Amino acid sequence: MNEIDYEKFSGVKKALAMYNGLERGSYKGDTAAHSILIDIKRAVICGGLTEKQMEVVWLYFLRCMPQEQIARKLSISRQSVNERLNGAIRKIQKTLLSGELYS
């Protein structure tokens, strides 16, 4: 499995987008997938996401729902969905880079 660069916003977004595949790999014994999955789960839980950010992250990355559909479901604009996602990804990134996940 390729190394994921958490220094880059796109790297964190890529890791989140791979969540479902990482879960499948983890269940099949892929230790690299398992390690990344644990990091992501801890960062999401410890990242200080708001309830609204958590909801959008869950719908977008875990349920693979398009932003337009999320906007309709939550009765918000697509721009609001995008802002919540980006804010959540930044918080997750900060948590991943802080070194506090395992301290």
C-alpha angles and dihedrals in degrees: 000000000000118000113257116225107221089181087076124067088221090055092055091045089050091051091050091047089053093052098110092045091047090053091053091048092048091053089051092054100262100154094193091054090046092052094050091045092053091049092050094047092049093046092051092048096043098034098091095241116173118241089254092051091047091051093051093045090051094049096043104040105025101032092034091225117164117245092245091056091047090052091053093045093051095036092236134118122272087241089059090051090051092047092050092048094048092046091050093048091051091051092047090048092050090051093048091051096043094077089225097112093090103026 
